Amino acid sequence: MVLTIYGFALTAGTRRITLVCKELNIPYEFVVVDLAAGEQKTPAYLQKQPFGQVPAIDDDGFKLYESRAIGRYLAAKAGSPLLPHSDPKKFGEFEVAASIEYSNFEPFASKIAHEKIYKPLQGLATDEAVVAERLAALTTKLETYEVILGKQKYLAGDEITLADLFHLPYGSALVQVGFDVFSTPNLKRWWNDISSRPSWQAVKDSA
């Protein structure tokens, strides 16, 4: 039975999962959840995702939610090196890189995307002060990325992992709104590498 993804194409979490599926050549059926109509809060959908968020999956009866957890599950099931779980040292390095994305990138990039993209879509005004504050903080964080990527090709070493790919939805949102945050030499090399992958090109504008 084919994997079913419940999501909304504009959301970062949904594209995070379709990206992993494309990377792993996993076929899937995409079911749109109508966020504007509040479908994510209906009793039927809450059986799939109790917090009323997207995405969620159904893999032949096995239900899972939270996009990063889904990505790990799919990579582990496929035995993919995107999740280097067989080598404890490489797995430890991966978890460090994954924590970097979750703690030092996503909180800042997602808030900027919220202010510059999602609020205008809802007819709300962007708080430029918030954008400036988060952008300044993110720029400082990315200075450390530049150092790390000067020593290795990717965040967890010299092989690409989910930790790199998880940056793509919000990283692309930053580029979309005109913030050239990946301009230093090592960051630019890394960003050009991951953002040009066929898997991302296939889903960056839709799921």
Short mmCIF file of the C-alpha atoms (twelve columns), coordinates in Angstrom:
data_MODEL
# 
_entry.id   MODEL 
# 
loop_
_atom_site.group_PDB 
_atom_site.id 
_atom_site.type_symbol 
_atom_site.label_atom_id 
_atom_site.label_alt_id 
_atom_site.label_comp_id 
_atom_site.label_asym_id 
_atom_site.label_seq_id 
_atom_site.Cartn_x 
_atom_site.Cartn_y 
_atom_site.Cartn_z 
_atom_site.pdbx_PDB_model_num 
ATOM 1   C CA . MET A 1   0.000   0.000  0.000  1 
ATOM 2   C CA . VAL A 2   1.382   3.423  -0.965 1 
ATOM 3   C CA . LEU A 3   2.421   5.920  1.703  1 
ATOM 4   C CA . THR A 4   -0.208  8.600  2.313  1 
ATOM 5   C CA . ILE A 5   0.884   12.117 3.274  1 
ATOM 6   C CA . TYR A 6   -1.656  14.510 4.757  1 
ATOM 7   C CA . GLY A 7   -0.470  18.074 4.417  1 
ATOM 8   C CA . PHE A 8   -0.571  21.474 2.808  1 
ATOM 9   C CA . ALA A 9   2.031   22.250 0.158  1 
ATOM 10  C CA . LEU A 10  2.884   25.752 1.398  1 
ATOM 11  C CA . THR A 11  3.984   24.564 4.817  1 
ATOM 12  C CA . ALA A 12  7.613   23.848 5.584  1 
ATOM 13  C CA . GLY A 13  6.849   20.614 7.417  1 
ATOM 14  C CA . THR A 14  4.930   19.178 4.489  1 
ATOM 15  C CA . ARG A 15  7.696   19.957 2.005  1 
ATOM 16  C CA . ARG A 16  10.243  18.555 4.447  1 
ATOM 17  C CA . ILE A 17  8.517   15.169 4.129  1 
ATOM 18  C CA . THR A 18  7.893   15.205 0.383  1 
ATOM 19  C CA . LEU A 19  11.555  16.169 -0.028 1 
ATOM 20  C CA . VAL A 20  12.655  13.084 1.905  1 
ATOM 21  C CA . CYS A 21  10.307  10.910 -0.141 1 
ATOM 22  C CA . LYS A 22  11.775  12.237 -3.390 1 
ATOM 23  C CA . GLU A 23  15.292  11.776 -2.053 1 
ATOM 24  C CA . LEU A 24  14.538  8.146  -1.190 1 
ATOM 25  C CA . ASN A 25  12.380  7.461  -4.264 1 
ATOM 26  C CA . ILE A 26  9.389   6.616  -2.084 1 
ATOM 27  C CA . PRO A 27  6.069   6.896  -3.958 1 
ATOM 28  C CA . TYR A 28  3.287   8.601  -2.069 1 
ATOM 29  C CA . GLU A 29  -0.275  9.791  -2.295 1 
ATOM 30  C CA . PHE A 30  -0.701  13.413 -1.248 1 
ATOM 31  C CA . VAL A 31  -3.933  14.373 0.479  1 
ATOM 32  C CA . VAL A 32  -4.462  18.119 0.872  1 
ATOM 33  C CA . VAL A 33  -5.578  19.284 4.313  1 
ATOM 34  C CA . ASP A 34  -7.593  22.486 3.905  1 
ATOM 35  C CA . LEU A 35  -6.051  24.704 6.574  1 
ATOM 36  C CA . ALA A 36  -8.130  27.746 5.630  1 
ATOM 37  C CA . ALA A 37  -11.305 25.763 6.276  1 
ATOM 38  C CA . GLY A 38  -9.952  24.432 9.579  1 
ATOM 39  C CA . GLU A 39  -9.877  20.807 8.422  1 
ATOM 40  C CA . GLN A 40  -6.809  20.197 10.596 1 
ATOM 41  C CA . LYS A 41  -8.966  20.747 13.695 1 
ATOM 42  C CA . THR A 42  -11.756 18.335 12.760 1 
ATOM 43  C CA . PRO A 43  -12.244 15.168 14.827 1 
ATOM 44  C CA . ALA A 44  -11.352 12.994 11.832 1 
ATOM 45  C CA . TYR A 45  -8.011  14.718 11.268 1 
ATOM 46  C CA . LEU A 46  -7.198  14.872 14.973 1 
ATOM 47  C CA . GLN A 47  -7.144  11.077 14.897 1 
ATOM 48  C CA . LYS A 48  -4.117  11.421 12.620 1 
ATOM 49  C CA . GLN A 49  -2.447  14.406 14.323 1 
ATOM 50  C CA . PRO A 50  -3.780  15.212 17.806 1 
ATOM 51  C CA . PHE A 51  -2.311  18.735 17.796 1 
ATOM 52  C CA . GLY A 52  -4.185  19.656 14.630 1 
ATOM 53  C CA . GLN A 53  -1.098  20.419 12.535 1 
ATOM 54  C CA . VAL A 54  0.385   19.195 9.267  1 
ATOM 55  C CA . PRO A 55  1.897   16.944 8.095  1 
ATOM 56  C CA . ALA A 56  0.907   13.447 9.134  1 
ATOM 57  C CA . ILE A 57  1.385   10.118 7.390  1 
ATOM 58  C CA . ASP A 58  -0.269  6.742  7.130  1 
ATOM 59  C CA . ASP A 59  2.149   4.024  6.066  1 
ATOM 60  C CA . ASP A 60  -0.014  0.962  5.512  1 
ATOM 61  C CA . GLY A 61  -1.831  1.539  8.789  1 
ATOM 62  C CA . PHE A 62  1.143   2.913  10.725 1 
ATOM 63  C CA . LYS A 63  0.378   6.543  11.596 1 
ATOM 64  C CA . LEU A 64  3.002   9.105  12.435 1 
ATOM 65  C CA . TYR A 65  3.258   12.881 12.758 1 
ATOM 66  C CA . GLU A 66  5.922   15.576 13.278 1 
ATOM 67  C CA . SER A 67  7.903   16.143 10.095 1 
ATOM 68  C CA . ARG A 68  11.398  15.486 11.426 1 
ATOM 69  C CA . ALA A 69  10.267  12.277 13.103 1 
ATOM 70  C CA . ILE A 70  8.614   11.196 9.857  1 
ATOM 71  C CA . GLY A 71  11.809  11.950 7.948  1 
ATOM 72  C CA . ARG A 72  13.859  9.848  10.347 1 
ATOM 73  C CA . TYR A 73  11.331  7.008  10.147 1 
ATOM 74  C CA . LEU A 74  11.339  6.952  6.352  1 
ATOM 75  C CA . ALA A 75  15.147  7.057  6.160  1 
ATOM 76  C CA . ALA A 76  15.497  4.316  8.785  1 
ATOM 77  C CA . LYS A 77  12.955  2.124  7.019  1 
ATOM 78  C CA . ALA A 78  14.834  2.572  3.741  1 
ATOM 79  C CA . GLY A 79  18.207  1.893  5.379  1 
ATOM 80  C CA . SER A 80  19.418  5.199  3.957  1 
ATOM 81  C CA . PRO A 81  22.726  6.863  4.884  1 
ATOM 82  C CA . LEU A 82  20.704  10.053 5.262  1 
ATOM 83  C CA . LEU A 83  20.231  8.648  8.775  1 
ATOM 84  C CA . PRO A 84  23.599  7.053  9.669  1 
ATOM 85  C CA . HIS A 85  22.306  4.907  12.517 1 
ATOM 86  C CA . SER A 86  24.608  1.901  12.081 1 
ATOM 87  C CA . ASP A 87  27.769  3.729  13.231 1 
ATOM 88  C CA . PRO A 88  27.410  5.207  16.749 1 
ATOM 89  C CA . LYS A 89  29.979  7.939  16.104 1 
ATOM 90  C CA . LYS A 90  28.430  9.026  12.816 1 
ATOM 91  C CA . PHE A 91  24.998  8.830  14.403 1 
ATOM 92  C CA . GLY A 92  26.200  11.070 17.220 1 
ATOM 93  C CA . GLU A 93  27.550  13.570 14.693 1 
ATOM 94  C CA . PHE A 94  24.241  13.438 12.854 1 
ATOM 95  C CA . GLU A 95  22.291  14.144 16.026 1 
ATOM 96  C CA . VAL A 96  24.493  17.152 16.739 1 
ATOM 97  C CA . ALA A 97  23.832  18.474 13.228 1 
ATOM 98  C CA . ALA A 98  20.111  17.791 13.542 1 
ATOM 99  C CA . SER A 99  20.035  19.645 16.855 1 
ATOM 100 C CA . ILE A 100 21.831  22.582 15.254 1 
ATOM 101 C CA . GLU A 101 19.101  22.865 12.614 1 
ATOM 102 C CA . TYR A 102 16.307  22.536 15.156 1 
ATOM 103 C CA . SER A 103 17.758  24.898 17.786 1 
ATOM 104 C CA . ASN A 104 19.954  27.373 15.920 1 
ATOM 105 C CA . PHE A 105 18.256  27.763 12.551 1 
ATOM 106 C CA . GLU A 106 14.553  26.888 12.542 1 
ATOM 107 C CA . PRO A 107 13.413  29.188 15.397 1 
ATOM 108 C CA . PHE A 108 14.832  32.247 13.635 1 
ATOM 109 C CA . ALA A 109 14.155  31.338 10.007 1 
ATOM 110 C CA . SER A 110 10.599  30.206 10.691 1 
ATOM 111 C CA . LYS A 111 9.733   33.454 12.471 1 
ATOM 112 C CA . ILE A 112 11.087  35.504 9.575  1 
ATOM 113 C CA . ALA A 113 9.060   33.398 7.136  1 
ATOM 114 C CA . HIS A 114 5.983   33.855 9.308  1 
ATOM 115 C CA . GLU A 115 6.377   37.620 9.304  1 
ATOM 116 C CA . LYS A 116 7.354   38.073 5.656  1 
ATOM 117 C CA . ILE A 117 5.286   35.376 3.934  1 
ATOM 118 C CA . TYR A 118 2.505   33.888 6.022  1 
ATOM 119 C CA . LYS A 119 1.212   37.035 7.743  1 
ATOM 120 C CA . PRO A 120 0.774   38.933 4.445  1 
ATOM 121 C CA . LEU A 121 -1.114  35.937 3.050  1 
ATOM 122 C CA . GLN A 122 -3.528  36.366 5.953  1 
ATOM 123 C CA . GLY A 123 -3.858  40.095 5.358  1 
ATOM 124 C CA . LEU A 124 -1.746  40.946 8.404  1 
ATOM 125 C CA . ALA A 125 1.095   43.456 8.638  1 
ATOM 126 C CA . THR A 126 4.695   42.321 8.933  1 
ATOM 127 C CA . ASP A 127 6.451   43.334 12.135 1 
ATOM 128 C CA . GLU A 128 9.742   44.550 10.677 1 
ATOM 129 C CA . ALA A 129 11.285  44.933 14.124 1 
ATOM 130 C CA . VAL A 130 10.784  41.232 14.773 1 
ATOM 131 C CA . VAL A 131 12.251  40.414 11.364 1 
ATOM 132 C CA . ALA A 132 15.323  42.547 12.043 1 
ATOM 133 C CA . GLU A 133 15.865  40.983 15.466 1 
ATOM 134 C CA . ARG A 134 15.551  37.416 14.215 1 
ATOM 135 C CA . LEU A 135 17.685  38.108 11.149 1 
ATOM 136 C CA . ALA A 136 20.477  39.564 13.276 1 
ATOM 137 C CA . ALA A 137 20.373  36.548 15.596 1 
ATOM 138 C CA . LEU A 138 20.344  34.108 12.680 1 
ATOM 139 C CA . THR A 139 23.260  35.879 11.007 1 
ATOM 140 C CA . THR A 140 25.292  35.354 14.174 1 
ATOM 141 C CA . LYS A 141 24.343  31.669 14.274 1 
ATOM 142 C CA . LEU A 142 25.357  31.250 10.630 1 
ATOM 143 C CA . GLU A 143 28.835  32.554 11.415 1 
ATOM 144 C CA . THR A 144 29.329  29.302 13.332 1 
ATOM 145 C CA . TYR A 145 27.921  27.335 10.379 1 
ATOM 146 C CA . GLU A 146 30.610  28.964 8.246  1 
ATOM 147 C CA . VAL A 147 33.299  27.673 10.604 1 
ATOM 148 C CA . ILE A 148 31.850  24.134 10.724 1 
ATOM 149 C CA . LEU A 149 31.445  23.971 6.960  1 
ATOM 150 C CA . GLY A 150 35.009  25.118 6.505  1 
ATOM 151 C CA . LYS A 151 36.117  21.819 8.034  1 
ATOM 152 C CA . GLN A 152 33.708  19.415 6.339  1 
ATOM 153 C CA . LYS A 153 31.380  19.253 3.364  1 
ATOM 154 C CA . TYR A 154 28.116  18.926 5.299  1 
ATOM 155 C CA . LEU A 155 26.938  19.620 8.834  1 
ATOM 156 C CA . ALA A 156 27.450  16.047 10.080 1 
ATOM 157 C CA . GLY A 157 30.641  15.315 8.136  1 
ATOM 158 C CA . ASP A 158 31.442  14.700 4.511  1 
ATOM 159 C CA . GLU A 159 28.221  12.881 3.653  1 
ATOM 160 C CA . ILE A 160 24.843  14.553 3.294  1 
ATOM 161 C CA . THR A 161 22.217  13.702 5.913  1 
ATOM 162 C CA . LEU A 162 18.695  14.642 6.864  1 
ATOM 163 C CA . ALA A 163 20.172  17.411 9.003  1 
ATOM 164 C CA . ASP A 164 21.243  19.273 5.862  1 
ATOM 165 C CA . LEU A 165 18.024  18.622 3.985  1 
ATOM 166 C CA . PHE A 166 15.840  19.800 6.859  1 
ATOM 167 C CA . HIS A 167 17.168  23.353 6.271  1 
ATOM 168 C CA . LEU A 168 15.700  23.579 2.783  1 
ATOM 169 C CA . PRO A 169 12.096  24.721 3.347  1 
ATOM 170 C CA . TYR A 170 12.852  27.674 5.592  1 
ATOM 171 C CA . GLY A 171 16.218  28.404 3.984  1 
ATOM 172 C CA . SER A 172 14.470  28.776 0.645  1 
ATOM 173 C CA . ALA A 173 11.873  31.027 2.268  1 
ATOM 174 C CA . LEU A 174 14.659  33.348 3.415  1 
ATOM 175 C CA . VAL A 175 16.081  33.504 -0.099 1 
ATOM 176 C CA . GLN A 176 12.577  34.045 -1.494 1 
ATOM 177 C CA . VAL A 177 12.073  37.200 0.574  1 
ATOM 178 C CA . GLY A 178 15.478  38.576 -0.399 1 
ATOM 179 C CA . PHE A 179 17.735  37.708 2.527  1 
ATOM 180 C CA . ASP A 180 21.098  36.510 1.236  1 
ATOM 181 C CA . VAL A 181 22.056  34.754 4.443  1 
ATOM 182 C CA . PHE A 182 24.133  32.076 2.695  1 
ATOM 183 C CA . SER A 183 26.638  34.465 1.150  1 
ATOM 184 C CA . THR A 184 29.880  33.540 2.913  1 
ATOM 185 C CA . PRO A 185 32.096  31.061 1.002  1 
ATOM 186 C CA . ASN A 186 31.450  27.799 2.847  1 
ATOM 187 C CA . LEU A 187 27.768  28.507 3.468  1 
ATOM 188 C CA . LYS A 188 27.294  29.430 -0.190 1 
ATOM 189 C CA . ARG A 189 28.944  26.198 -1.365 1 
ATOM 190 C CA . TRP A 190 26.823  24.141 1.019  1 
ATOM 191 C CA . TRP A 191 23.578  25.924 0.203  1 
ATOM 192 C CA . ASN A 192 24.113  25.702 -3.552 1 
ATOM 193 C CA . ASP A 193 24.824  21.990 -3.143 1 
ATOM 194 C CA . ILE A 194 21.727  21.068 -1.148 1 
ATOM 195 C CA . SER A 195 19.288  23.459 -2.825 1 
ATOM 196 C CA . SER A 196 20.161  22.222 -6.308 1 
ATOM 197 C CA . ARG A 197 19.371  18.583 -5.524 1 
ATOM 198 C CA . PRO A 198 16.698  17.124 -7.831 1 
ATOM 199 C CA . SER A 199 14.638  16.059 -4.820 1 
ATOM 200 C CA . TRP A 200 14.257  19.663 -3.653 1 
ATOM 201 C CA . GLN A 201 13.691  20.998 -7.150 1 
ATOM 202 C CA . ALA A 202 10.794  18.540 -7.448 1 
ATOM 203 C CA . VAL A 203 8.959   19.807 -4.359 1 
ATOM 204 C CA . LYS A 204 10.136  23.355 -3.696 1 
ATOM 205 C CA . ASP A 205 7.075   24.923 -5.326 1 
ATOM 206 C CA . SER A 206 4.551   22.183 -4.538 1 
ATOM 207 C CA . ALA A 207 4.227   18.880 -2.741 1 
# 
